[in-house]
């Protein structure tokens, strides 16, 4: 699930959490809640087709 939170210094960010409640990743801080929602939509749209670049 995605969570939208308020940043301490102002603005908004999102977290993606797994079924166990663990945070899998988080976003940058956005200046508006709408921008954070747009960021979530972008991740949902791109992630299923995003390639994995293994740099090990």
PDB file with one MODEL, atoms N, CA, C and O in Angstrom:
MODEL        1
ATOM      1  N   UNK A   1       0.829  -1.169   0.000  1.00  0.00           N
ATOM      2  CA  UNK A   1       0.000   0.000   0.000  1.00  0.00           C
ATOM      3  C   UNK A   1       0.874   1.232   0.000  1.00  0.00           C
ATOM      4  O   UNK A   1       1.997   1.208   0.502  1.00  0.00           O
ATOM      5  N   UNK A   2       0.364   2.298  -0.556  1.00  0.00           N
ATOM      6  CA  UNK A   2       1.040   3.593  -0.523  1.00  0.00           C
ATOM      7  C   UNK A   2       0.461   4.427   0.614  1.00  0.00           C
ATOM      8  O   UNK A   2      -0.747   4.418   0.850  1.00  0.00           O
ATOM      9  N   UNK A   3       1.328   5.142   1.312  1.00  0.00           N
ATOM     10  CA  UNK A   3       0.915   6.095   2.351  1.00  0.00           C
ATOM     11  C   UNK A   3       1.415   7.471   1.932  1.00  0.00           C
ATOM     12  O   UNK A   3       2.534   7.601   1.435  1.00  0.00           O
ATOM     13  N   UNK A   4       0.603   8.484   2.125  1.00  0.00           N
ATOM     14  CA  UNK A   4       1.047   9.868   1.928  1.00  0.00           C
ATOM     15  C   UNK A   4       1.192  10.490   3.305  1.00  0.00           C
ATOM     16  O   UNK A   4       0.284  10.420   4.134  1.00  0.00           O
ATOM     17  N   UNK A   5       2.343  11.096   3.535  1.00  0.00           N
ATOM     18  CA  UNK A   5       2.641  11.697   4.839  1.00  0.00           C
ATOM     19  C   UNK A   5       3.128  13.120   4.648  1.00  0.00           C
ATOM     20  O   UNK A   5       3.559  13.509   3.563  1.00  0.00           O
ATOM     21  N   UNK A   6       3.051  13.893   5.728  1.00  0.00           N
ATOM     22  CA  UNK A   6       3.604  15.246   5.753  1.00  0.00           C
ATOM     23  C   UNK A   6       5.043  15.168   6.226  1.00  0.00           C
ATOM     24  O   UNK A   6       5.351  14.493   7.209  1.00  0.00           O
ATOM     25  N   UNK A   7       5.919  15.863   5.519  1.00  0.00           N
ATOM     26  CA  UNK A   7       7.327  15.923   5.915  1.00  0.00           C
ATOM     27  C   UNK A   7       7.494  16.909   7.068  1.00  0.00           C
ATOM     28  O   UNK A   7       6.741  17.876   7.175  1.00  0.00           O
ATOM     29  N   UNK A   8       8.472  16.666   7.921  1.00  0.00           N
ATOM     30  CA  UNK A   8       8.718  17.545   9.071  1.00  0.00           C
ATOM     31  C   UNK A   8       9.009  18.983   8.645  1.00  0.00           C
ATOM     32  O   UNK A   8       8.571  19.930   9.298  1.00  0.00           O
ATOM     33  N   UNK A   9       9.743  19.140   7.559  1.00  0.00           N
ATOM     34  CA  UNK A   9      10.122  20.473   7.094  1.00  0.00           C
ATOM     35  C   UNK A   9       9.083  21.082   6.161  1.00  0.00           C
ATOM     36  O   UNK A   9       9.325  22.130   5.562  1.00  0.00           O
ATOM     37  N   UNK A  10       7.932  20.434   6.034  1.00  0.00           N
ATOM     38  CA  UNK A  10       6.887  20.900   5.129  1.00  0.00           C
ATOM     39  C   UNK A  10       6.866  20.063   3.864  1.00  0.00           C
ATOM     40  O   UNK A  10       7.862  19.429   3.515  1.00  0.00           O
ATOM     41  N   UNK A  11       5.756  20.061   3.192  1.00  0.00           N
ATOM     42  CA  UNK A  11       5.610  19.278   1.984  1.00  0.00           C
ATOM     43  C   UNK A  11       5.064  17.888   2.293  1.00  0.00           C
ATOM     44  O   UNK A  11       4.652  17.602   3.417  1.00  0.00           O
ATOM     45  N   UNK A  12       5.067  17.044   1.287  1.00  0.00           N
ATOM     46  CA  UNK A  12       4.496  15.701   1.393  1.00  0.00           C
ATOM     47  C   UNK A  12       5.430  14.681   0.751  1.00  0.00           C
ATOM     48  O   UNK A  12       6.197  15.012  -0.153  1.00  0.00           O
ATOM     49  N   UNK A  13       5.358  13.457   1.219  1.00  0.00           N
ATOM     50  CA  UNK A  13       6.081  12.366   0.591  1.00  0.00           C
ATOM     51  C   UNK A  13       5.240  11.107   0.716  1.00  0.00           C
ATOM     52  O   UNK A  13       4.292  11.059   1.500  1.00  0.00           O
ATOM     53  N   UNK A  14       5.590  10.092  -0.059  1.00  0.00           N
ATOM     54  CA  UNK A  14       4.863   8.834   0.033  1.00  0.00           C
ATOM     55  C   UNK A  14       5.812   7.710   0.404  1.00  0.00           C
ATOM     56  O   UNK A  14       7.018   7.777   0.165  1.00  0.00           O
ATOM     57  N   UNK A  15       5.233   6.679   0.993  1.00  0.00           N
ATOM     58  CA  UNK A  15       5.954   5.441   1.298  1.00  0.00           C
ATOM     59  C   UNK A  15       5.189   4.286   0.682  1.00  0.00           C
ATOM     60  O   UNK A  15       3.958   4.278   0.686  1.00  0.00           O
ATOM     61  N   UNK A  16       5.909   3.316   0.157  1.00  0.00           N
ATOM     62  CA  UNK A  16       5.316   2.073  -0.315  1.00  0.00           C
ATOM     63  C   UNK A  16       5.614   1.025   0.738  1.00  0.00           C
ATOM     64  O   UNK A  16       6.774   0.775   1.067  1.00  0.00           O
ATOM     65  N   UNK A  17       4.555   0.405   1.272  1.00  0.00           N
ATOM     66  CA  UNK A  17       4.718  -0.585   2.327  1.00  0.00           C
ATOM     67  C   UNK A  17       4.285  -1.959   1.837  1.00  0.00           C
ATOM     68  O   UNK A  17       3.338  -2.094   1.062  1.00  0.00           O
ATOM     69  N   UNK A  18       4.996  -2.962   2.302  1.00  0.00           N
ATOM     70  CA  UNK A  18       4.669  -4.341   1.965  1.00  0.00           C
ATOM     71  C   UNK A  18       3.521  -4.857   2.812  1.00  0.00           C
ATOM     72  O   UNK A  18       3.053  -4.174   3.723  1.00  0.00           O
ATOM     73  N   UNK A  19       3.071  -6.063   2.508  1.00  0.00           N
ATOM     74  CA  UNK A  19       1.956  -6.675   3.230  1.00  0.00           C
ATOM     75  C   UNK A  19       2.268  -6.848   4.715  1.00  0.00           C
ATOM     76  O   UNK A  19       1.356  -6.889   5.541  1.00  0.00           O
ATOM     77  N   UNK A  20       3.561  -6.950   5.057  1.00  0.00           N
ATOM     78  CA  UNK A  20       3.967  -7.108   6.455  1.00  0.00           C
ATOM     79  C   UNK A  20       4.134  -5.771   7.174  1.00  0.00           C
ATOM     80  O   UNK A  20       4.517  -5.739   8.344  1.00  0.00           O
ATOM     81  N   UNK A  21       3.849  -4.668   6.479  1.00  0.00           N
ATOM     82  CA  UNK A  21       3.958  -3.340   7.087  1.00  0.00           C
ATOM     83  C   UNK A  21       5.325  -2.700   6.956  1.00  0.00           C
ATOM     84  O   UNK A  21       5.514  -1.554   7.365  1.00  0.00           O
ATOM     85  N   UNK A  22       6.279  -3.419   6.395  1.00  0.00           N
ATOM     86  CA  UNK A  22       7.628  -2.895   6.245  1.00  0.00           C
ATOM     87  C   UNK A  22       7.689  -1.898   5.088  1.00  0.00           C
ATOM     88  O   UNK A  22       7.095  -2.128   4.034  1.00  0.00           O
ATOM     89  N   UNK A  23       8.409  -0.789   5.286  1.00  0.00           N
ATOM     90  CA  UNK A  23       8.584   0.198   4.227  1.00  0.00           C
ATOM     91  C   UNK A  23       9.537  -0.363   3.181  1.00  0.00           C
ATOM     92  O   UNK A  23      10.662  -0.751   3.494  1.00  0.00           O
ATOM     93  N   UNK A  24       9.072  -0.401   1.931  1.00  0.00           N
ATOM     94  CA  UNK A  24       9.886  -0.907   0.832  1.00  0.00           C
ATOM     95  C   UNK A  24      10.670   0.211   0.159  1.00  0.00           C
ATOM     96  O   UNK A  24      11.821   0.017  -0.231  1.00  0.00           O
ATOM     97  N   UNK A  25      10.054   1.376   0.023  1.00  0.00           N
ATOM     98  CA  UNK A  25      10.726   2.543  -0.543  1.00  0.00           C
ATOM     99  C   UNK A  25       9.931   3.792  -0.200  1.00  0.00           C
ATOM    100  O   UNK A  25       8.797   3.712   0.273  1.00  0.00           O
ATOM    101  N   UNK A  26      10.535   4.942  -0.443  1.00  0.00           N
ATOM    102  CA  UNK A  26       9.856   6.211  -0.178  1.00  0.00           C
ATOM    103  C   UNK A  26      10.264   7.209  -1.244  1.00  0.00           C
ATOM    104  O   UNK A  26      11.242   7.009  -1.964  1.00  0.00           O
ATOM    105  N   UNK A  27       9.512   8.266  -1.333  1.00  0.00           N
ATOM    106  CA  UNK A  27       9.739   9.272  -2.372  1.00  0.00           C
ATOM    107  C   UNK A  27      10.561  10.435  -1.852  1.00  0.00           C
ATOM    108  O   UNK A  27      10.940  10.497  -0.682  1.00  0.00           O
ATOM    109  N   UNK A  28      10.815  11.340  -2.756  1.00  0.00           N
ATOM    110  CA  UNK A  28      11.351  12.651  -2.403  1.00  0.00           C
ATOM    111  C   UNK A  28      10.232  13.444  -1.725  1.00  0.00           C
ATOM    112  O   UNK A  28       9.092  12.984  -1.671  1.00  0.00           O
ATOM    113  N   UNK A  29      10.548  14.615  -1.217  1.00  0.00           N
ATOM    114  CA  UNK A  29       9.522  15.486  -0.637  1.00  0.00           C
ATOM    115  C   UNK A  29       8.965  16.366  -1.747  1.00  0.00           C
ATOM    116  O   UNK A  29       9.710  17.026  -2.470  1.00  0.00           O
ATOM    117  N   UNK A  30       7.654  16.363  -1.868  1.00  0.00           N
ATOM    118  CA  UNK A  30       6.948  17.165  -2.865  1.00  0.00           C
ATOM    119  C   UNK A  30       6.380  18.412  -2.182  1.00  0.00           C
ATOM    120  O   UNK A  30       6.123  18.405  -0.978  1.00  0.00           O
ATOM    121  N   UNK A  31       6.191  19.465  -2.947  1.00  0.00           N
ATOM    122  CA  UNK A  31       5.675  20.708  -2.374  1.00  0.00           C
ATOM    123  C   UNK A  31       4.169  20.668  -2.140  1.00  0.00           C
ATOM    124  O   UNK A  31       3.644  21.448  -1.345  1.00  0.00           O
ATOM    125  N   UNK A  32       3.470  19.762  -2.827  1.00  0.00           N
ATOM    126  CA  UNK A  32       2.020  19.675  -2.647  1.00  0.00           C
ATOM    127  C   UNK A  32       1.580  18.219  -2.554  1.00  0.00           C
ATOM    128  O   UNK A  32       2.270  17.315  -3.025  1.00  0.00           O
ATOM    129  N   UNK A  33       0.431  18.011  -1.944  1.00  0.00           N
ATOM    130  CA  UNK A  33      -0.133  16.673  -1.840  1.00  0.00           C
ATOM    131  C   UNK A  33      -0.467  16.138  -3.230  1.00  0.00           C
ATOM    132  O   UNK A  33      -0.280  14.952  -3.501  1.00  0.00           O
ATOM    133  N   UNK A  34      -0.956  17.003  -4.103  1.00  0.00           N
ATOM    134  CA  UNK A  34      -1.282  16.591  -5.462  1.00  0.00           C
ATOM    135  C   UNK A  34      -0.039  16.078  -6.192  1.00  0.00           C
ATOM    136  O   UNK A  34      -0.120  15.103  -6.939  1.00  0.00           O
ATOM    137  N   UNK A  35       1.095  16.719  -5.984  1.00  0.00           N
ATOM    138  CA  UNK A  35       2.336  16.275  -6.616  1.00  0.00           C
ATOM    139  C   UNK A  35       2.745  14.900  -6.088  1.00  0.00           C
ATOM    140  O   UNK A  35       3.235  14.068  -6.851  1.00  0.00           O
ATOM    141  N   UNK A  36       2.551  14.655  -4.796  1.00  0.00           N
ATOM    142  CA  UNK A  36       2.840  13.334  -4.230  1.00  0.00           C
ATOM    143  C   UNK A  36       1.923  12.281  -4.842  1.00  0.00           C
ATOM    144  O   UNK A  36       2.368  11.176  -5.153  1.00  0.00           O
ATOM    145  N   UNK A  37       0.654  12.613  -5.016  1.00  0.00           N
ATOM    146  CA  UNK A  37      -0.297  11.689  -5.641  1.00  0.00           C
ATOM    147  C   UNK A  37       0.091  11.405  -7.088  1.00  0.00           C
ATOM    148  O   UNK A  37      -0.056  10.278  -7.561  1.00  0.00           O
ATOM    149  N   UNK A  38       0.580  12.411  -7.784  1.00  0.00           N
ATOM    150  CA  UNK A  38       1.052  12.232  -9.159  1.00  0.00           C
ATOM    151  C   UNK A  38       2.265  11.304  -9.188  1.00  0.00           C
ATOM    152  O   UNK A  38       2.403  10.479 -10.091  1.00  0.00           O
ATOM    153  N   UNK A  39       3.140  11.445  -8.196  1.00  0.00           N
ATOM    154  CA  UNK A  39       4.300  10.557  -8.087  1.00  0.00           C
ATOM    155  C   UNK A  39       3.888   9.111  -7.882  1.00  0.00           C
ATOM    156  O   UNK A  39       4.477   8.209  -8.478  1.00  0.00           O
ATOM    157  N   UNK A  40       2.892   8.881  -7.053  1.00  0.00           N
ATOM    158  CA  UNK A  40       2.375   7.527  -6.836  1.00  0.00           C
ATOM    159  C   UNK A  40       1.820   6.967  -8.143  1.00  0.00           C
ATOM    160  O   UNK A  40       2.084   5.816  -8.490  1.00  0.00           O
ATOM    161  N   UNK A  41       1.063   7.767  -8.856  1.00  0.00           N
ATOM    162  CA  UNK A  41       0.486   7.323 -10.128  1.00  0.00           C
ATOM    163  C   UNK A  41       1.591   6.950 -11.124  1.00  0.00           C
ATOM    164  O   UNK A  41       1.455   5.976 -11.865  1.00  0.00           O
ATOM    165  N   UNK A  42       2.671   7.715 -11.141  1.00  0.00           N
ATOM    166  CA  UNK A  42       3.783   7.425 -12.044  1.00  0.00           C
ATOM    167  C   UNK A  42       4.435   6.095 -11.692  1.00  0.00           C
ATOM    168  O   UNK A  42       4.748   5.306 -12.584  1.00  0.00           O
ATOM    169  N   UNK A  43       4.641   5.838 -10.421  1.00  0.00           N
ATOM    170  CA  UNK A  43       5.235   4.566  -9.996  1.00  0.00           C
ATOM    171  C   UNK A  43       4.322   3.411 -10.377  1.00  0.00           C
ATOM    172  O   UNK A  43       4.790   2.392 -10.885  1.00  0.00           O
ATOM    173  N   UNK A  44       3.043   3.559 -10.139  1.00  0.00           N
ATOM    174  CA  UNK A  44       2.090   2.504 -10.501  1.00  0.00           C
ATOM    175  C   UNK A  44       2.109   2.231 -12.004  1.00  0.00           C
ATOM    176  O   UNK A  44       1.981   1.084 -12.431  1.00  0.00           O
ATOM    177  N   UNK A  45       2.267   3.263 -12.789  1.00  0.00           N
ATOM    178  CA  UNK A  45       2.243   3.126 -14.249  1.00  0.00           C
ATOM    179  C   UNK A  45       3.535   2.503 -14.775  1.00  0.00           C
ATOM    180  O   UNK A  45       3.487   1.658 -15.669  1.00  0.00           O
ATOM    181  N   UNK A  46       4.677   2.899 -14.242  1.00  0.00           N
ATOM    182  CA  UNK A  46       5.970   2.505 -14.785  1.00  0.00           C
ATOM    183  C   UNK A  46       6.521   1.220 -14.169  1.00  0.00           C
ATOM    184  O   UNK A  46       7.172   0.442 -14.866  1.00  0.00           O
ATOM    185  N   UNK A  47       6.280   0.983 -12.905  1.00  0.00           N
ATOM    186  CA  UNK A  47       6.926  -0.118 -12.190  1.00  0.00           C
ATOM    187  C   UNK A  47       6.720  -1.500 -12.815  1.00  0.00           C
ATOM    188  O   UNK A  47       7.670  -2.283 -12.849  1.00  0.00           O
ATOM    189  N   UNK A  48       5.524  -1.837 -13.310  1.00  0.00           N
ATOM    190  CA  UNK A  48       5.365  -3.186 -13.858  1.00  0.00           C
ATOM    191  C   UNK A  48       6.275  -3.479 -15.050  1.00  0.00           C
ATOM    192  O   UNK A  48       6.578  -4.640 -15.325  1.00  0.00           O
ATOM    193  N   UNK A  49       6.714  -2.438 -15.759  1.00  0.00           N
ATOM    194  CA  UNK A  49       7.543  -2.629 -16.936  1.00  0.00           C
ATOM    195  C   UNK A  49       8.979  -2.147 -16.735  1.00  0.00           C
ATOM    196  O   UNK A  49       9.786  -2.213 -17.663  1.00  0.00           O
ATOM    197  N   UNK A  50       9.304  -1.671 -15.553  1.00  0.00           N
ATOM    198  CA  UNK A  50      10.641  -1.126 -15.314  1.00  0.00           C
ATOM    199  C   UNK A  50      11.684  -2.262 -15.334  1.00  0.00           C
ATOM    200  O   UNK A  50      11.506  -3.283 -14.670  1.00  0.00           O
ATOM    201  N   UNK A  51      12.756  -2.078 -16.090  1.00  0.00           N
ATOM    202  CA  UNK A  51      13.799  -3.102 -16.113  1.00  0.00           C
ATOM    203  C   UNK A  51      14.611  -3.074 -14.823  1.00  0.00           C
ATOM    204  O   UNK A  51      14.627  -2.073 -14.108  1.00  0.00           O
ATOM    205  N   UNK A  52      15.272  -4.168 -14.541  1.00  0.00           N
ATOM    206  CA  UNK A  52      16.196  -4.263 -13.402  1.00  0.00           C
ATOM    207  C   UNK A  52      17.608  -4.153 -13.958  1.00  0.00           C
ATOM    208  O   UNK A  52      18.012  -4.938 -14.816  1.00  0.00           O
ATOM    209  N   UNK A  53      18.348  -3.179 -13.466  1.00  0.00           N
ATOM    210  CA  UNK A  53      19.720  -2.967 -13.898  1.00  0.00           C
ATOM    211  C   UNK A  53      20.653  -3.424 -12.789  1.00  0.00           C
ATOM    212  O   UNK A  53      20.927  -2.669 -11.856  1.00  0.00           O
ATOM    213  N   UNK A  54      21.142  -4.652 -12.883  1.00  0.00           N
ATOM    214  CA  UNK A  54      22.004  -5.232 -11.852  1.00  0.00           C
ATOM    215  C   UNK A  54      23.427  -4.736 -12.061  1.00  0.00           C
ATOM    216  O   UNK A  54      24.073  -5.099 -13.043  1.00  0.00           O
ATOM    217  N   UNK A  55      23.914  -3.918 -11.153  1.00  0.00           N
ATOM    218  CA  UNK A  55      25.257  -3.337 -11.271  1.00  0.00           C
ATOM    219  C   UNK A  55      26.265  -3.970 -10.326  1.00  0.00           C
ATOM    220  O   UNK A  55      27.247  -3.338  -9.936  1.00  0.00           O
ATOM    221  N   UNK A  56      26.015  -5.229  -9.958  1.00  0.00           N
ATOM    222  CA  UNK A  56      26.957  -5.896  -9.048  1.00  0.00           C
ATOM    223  C   UNK A  56      28.151  -6.443  -9.777  1.00  0.00           C
ATOM    224  O   UNK A  56      29.036  -7.032  -9.156  1.00  0.00           O
TER     225      UNK A  56
ENDMDL
END
